[in-house]
Every structure is written in structure tokens, then in C-alpha cells.
């Protein structure tokens, strides 16, 4: 249920409404716009149906939310959410964010070299995995806290924001100390305990779509985070598993405009994991920008042939730099910039 408040509502009336709905066992989520303040109410449907919220002083109208994802929906918030990583760096506004870096953090020197080159090319956010969810238990699993320290040190030295994956509820506090944004990987999209745990933080959350998950399931997973109090969520389309084996996954390019119609949250695209092939990153990135993505997540490595993981889907810095140049006119055509 959405409660739209009158523009001239007093603080006394507002506090009265909040206290009343809490006593009814409802959980209020407040969204303040430039002209209106709305309250999203989560709780038992029978209470919502029988409670005459329209008669509360300061209430303009009450609207039911038909979508199962309440706080994520456009019905709850018509204006696009803009997630701030810093005072200047935002995801979801006019400028398309570029997130880049190696799949796995290998050591400080390699990470610094990659970060320096991607920043020169136009990237503003450094990615790198310290904990790696690998299909094989014998594959490189990441450096753990040591890798997190490298990520923080490189990010601070180059004045870049950082993002890395968190895989376990026990590691949320640890990863939060080192990284500016927490990533929930595709394999953990429906790890509901982890979603609720990161929802307790104030850190921006990058939520990747699951391997075989529908758009509705992705939005429901985001709802877990928002309902726990954290509205700083960015969705990521990274390809889904289909019968096609020419690529690692199949990029669902239509997911970007569909999600933007259903939800107010920003949407980025990961062409590296979608394709699994470095030569496909450029055309898929261009398509993503053309359909309105809010950012790109691209794997880059100075020596892909020696990378600890996913070297075959990593661009070398020169190709990454050239791609950023080629994306600029496409972004301009969509009234965005990169």
C-alpha cells in the first residue's frame, strides 16, 4: 500500500501517521520527493484492507501496489533512484558509470597497473574479486582479506571507488570496511539471509541477476534488501543460462528497458560474463548503452593469458580505452554521457 501525503502536511500529522501504522503492525518506508512525500506500507494484507488510512490528517490518497515487489516498483517511486558512491560519483543519473578491473585480485602491483590504465581510459569504479565463487573447488578462490586490503589501497591511491563481491553473511562487516560497494553475485541472488544482511548496511549494493532467474525473481531479491532498510541498490543484467552454447551466457538485452519500466532502480550490464569472450564485449556494451543502461561492468587485465580467472573474457587496456571512445557518440544519441 502507498500513502501519498499532502504537500502541506505538518510534522505533527506526519508523526501521528507513522506512529499509528506502527501500532497496527505495519512497517513504513518513507520516500521524500521534491513535491510529495509518500509512505510505503508493508504488512498483513488484511490490516491494510480494513484500515481507513484515507481519513488520517495529512493524507492525500492511498493506492494499492499490485506488484509483489512493493518498494522496488515504479508504483512506489516514479522518479529514478540515483545511488551515490561519493559526492561526485553517482549511478543512475545522466552519466553512465564505467566499472572495470580484473576478475580476481592477484597482487597489489598488477591491480595498481590495471587500475591506473582503466582510470586513464575513463573508468571511475574499480572492480576486483577477493572472494571468488568458482565452479571447481580446485580453482583459485581469491586472496580474502589480503585482496580486500589491496583493493582499498589502490582505490584510495588513485581516487577511485571500489566494488567487490561478498559471499557470506559472516563476511559482510569485513568487506564493508574495505569496499565502497558490495556485490551480490549471480549464484547468491536468492541467498535471502545474505540479502537481508547487506540490507542492514548503508553501503550501495550491486545485485546481479541469477543464472536462470526471471526479471521478477531479480526484483523480488532486490525487495529483500530494500525492505531491510537499504535503498542503495543497483541491478545488474549479466546474461542468463539458455540452450545456446556459442557464448558463456545469453545477454538479455531487453531486460534493461523492461526493468526500467517496472522499477525505479538503476540497471547496469556486465558484457564480460554475458559473453565469456573478449571480442564480444564491445558490441554488447554498445547495445547496452543504446537501450539505456546506467552503467557497464567490464573485466580488464594487462595480461589476460596469465590471469588467475576469466582471462578469455577480459579486455586488454588499449582495447578498453578504444571501447570507451566508441561508446561516447552512442551515449550522446541517448542523451547520456560516458
N, C-alpha and C positions, 0 to 999 in steps of 0.2 A: 504494500500500500504506500502511496506517495501523498504526503500532505504538503500542499502549496500554501505558503504563508503570505499574508498581505504585506505590501511594501512598507506600510506604516506601523507594523506590529511593534509593540513596546517590549522591553526586556522582561517586564513582569509577566506579560502574556506569554512570551516565549518560554520562560522558565516554568510557568504553570503547565504548558502543554508537555514539555519534556518530563516533568515530574509525574504528571498524570499517566502518560503512556508507559513509563517505567513501572508504576504501581500496577498497571494492567498486565505486566509480564512481557511487554513489548520492548524490543531493542531499537532505539532511534539512531539513525545515521544522518548527520547534518551535512548538507551541501549548500554553500553560500555562493550565489551568483552575483553579477553586478546589479541586477534589478530585483531578483527574487531569492528567497531562501526556501529550500524545500527539505523536508524530513522524510527519509525512507524508513518505514517501519517493518521490522522483521519479527515474526512471532506466530503463534497459533492462528490459523485462518478463521476459526470460529469467533475468536475475540475481535479480530479485525472487522468481521462482518457485522457484529452486533453493537459495536461501539460507535456512537454518533459523533465522529471526530469533526464533522462539518459545523457543529454548534459551538466548538471551542472558540473563545475570543481570539482574534488574530488570524484565523484560518480562512483562506480564500476558497479553496476547493480541495477535494480528496479524490484521488484517482487510483484505481487498482492497477497493479503491474501484472500483466498477463504472462510475461516471460518467466520461466523458472529461475533464471538468474536475475535477481532484483537490482542489486547495487551496480552491477556491470552494465545494465541495459540502458539504451537511449531514453527509455521512458523515465528512468530515474534522473538522468542528467543528459540534456540535449547538447550542451556545449562540450567540445572535445577536451579530454583531460590532457594536460601538459605536465609531464614528470620532470622535475628539476633535479639534476645531479650536482649543480653548483649554481651560483648566481647568474652565470652567463650560459651555462650548458643546459639545454632543455631537449626533451624528446616529445614530439607531438605538436610542435609549432611549425613555423614556415620553413625552417632549416632542417633538412634531412640529416639525421645523425649517421655517422660512419663509425662503426665499431670494428676493430681489426686487431690481429695478433695471431700468435701461434695456437695450435690446438692445445698443446701441453707446454707448461713452463719447464724448460730443461736445465737452464742455469742462468745466472744473472747476466753474464756478458751477451749471450745470444738474445735474451729477452730485451736487453737495452738496445742492442743493434737493430732489432726488428722494430721496436717502439719508435726509435728515432726516425727511421725511414718512413714509417706509416704516418707519423705526425707531419713530416715534411710534405707528404702527399695529400694531406687533408683530413686524416682520421683524428677524432677528438677523444675517443674512448679506447683504452687498451684492454683486450681480452687475453686470457690465458688460463689454462686449467691446472689447478694444484691437486685436485682430486678427480681422477679420471674413471668414469664408469665404462669399463671395457667388456666386450662380449666374452673374451677369453680371460680367465683368471691369471694366465701366464704373461699377458701383455702388460706394458708399463702402466702403473696405477697412479702415477703422479708423485710429486715431491712432498705433498702435505703442507704443513706449516712453513717449512723452509721455502717452498714455492710461493706461498702467500706473502712472505717477507720480501722476496724478490719483486713480486708484483707491486707491492706498496712502495718500495724503494724506487723502482723505475718510474712508476706513475708520478710520484712526488718530484723526482729529479727533472722530469720532462713536462710537468704541469699537465698531466693527462688524468682523466677519471678512469676508473678501472672496474672490470666486471669479471667474476669468476663463479664457477658452479659450486653449490653446496648440495651434498647428497644425503646428509644425515641430520636428524634433529639435534643430535649431540654436538654438531659442528657449527650450528648457526651463529652462536656467540663468537666463536673463533674466527670464522670467515668474515663476520660483520666488522671485526676490529681492523681488518686489513683491506677490505674491498669497499668501493663506493656503491656497487650494485651487486645484488645476489642473483645468480641464475639458477632456475629450476629446470633441469634437463628433461628431454623428452621421456626418458624412462621413469622419471619421478613426477610427471604431470598429475597423476592421480594418487600420489603419496600424500593422503589427506592430513596426516599428522605433521608432515613437513610443511605443507601449505599453511596450516594453522600456526605453526611455529614462526615462519617468516612473516606471517601476518601480524605477529606481536612486535615486530621491529618497525622502525621508521625508514629503513633502507628501501630504495627503489628495487623492485623485483622484476626480473626478466623471465617470463614464463613461456617455455617452449611447448609447442603442440606435440602430443604424444605420437608415437609411431603409427598407430592405427586409430587415432581419436577423431571424432567428429568435431565440427566447429562448436556445437552445443556443449560437448563434453569439455572442450577447452575453456569456454566461457563459464561453465559451472565450476571448474577448478579455480579460475580467477575469483569467482564469488567466494570461495573459501578464504582467500587472502583478504579481500575487501571486508567481508563480514567479521574478520578478526581485528579490523581497525586500520589496516594499511591500504590506502587508496593509490599508492605509487606503483602501479603495475603496468608493465609493457608486455604485450603479447608478441609471440614470435612464430611465424609460419616457417617451418624448416623441412618441409617435404613429408609426405606420408607414404606408408608402405602399400604398394599395389602389385598387380601381376607383372608389371613392366620391370624388366631387369637390365635395360640399357643404361639406367642410372641407379645410383645408390638408393634414392627415394624418388618420388614424383612430386615436384613442386606444385602445390595447389595455388596457383596464382590468383584464382577467383576468390580465395579466402580473404584476401586483403579488403576488397570493396564490400564483401558480404559482412565481415566483422565490423567494418566501419559503419555499416548501416544498422547493425544490431547493437553495437556497443560504443561507448564514448572513449574507450581505452586506446592508446597508441598501438600501432601494429608495425613490426619490423619483419624483415625477411632474411633468412640465412641461406644463400645460394650455395654455399660450400657443402653443407650436409645434405641439401636437397639433391645435388647432382653427384657428389662424390668425385667429380672430375674438374680439374682446374680450368680446362678450356671452355667449360660451360658457365663458369661464374660470371663472365662479362655479359653474355646475352640475357641470363636470368636476372642479373642485377638491373639491367636496363628495363626489362619487363616489369620488375617490381617497382621501380621508380615511376614508370609510366602509369601503373594502376593505383598509385597513391600511397605507397608505403611511407612510414615515418622514419625509417632507418634501415641500414644494412649491417649484417654481421658476417664479416669475411675473414677467412683464415689466410694468414700471410706468413711466409717463412723465408729466410735468406737462403737456406739450403734445403728445399723440400725433400730431396733424395736422402737426406740424413736425419729428417725429422723423426722424433720418437713415436709420433702418431699422426695419421691423416695427411701425410706429405703429398699424396696424389691429388688432394683437393685444396691445396694451398697455392696461392699466387706468390711469385717472387716479387719483391718490392717494386721493380720497374714496371711490371705488368699492372700492379695495383695502382701505381701512380697514373699510368695511362688510362686505366678504367675510370678513375675519379674525373679526369679531364673529359672523357667521353660522356659521363653522366650529367655534366653541368647543363648542356643545352636541353636534355630531356627533362631535367628538374625545372628548368625555366619555362618550358612549354606547359608544365602542370602548375605554374605559378608558385613554385617552390624554389629552393636553392640548396646547393650542396657544397 
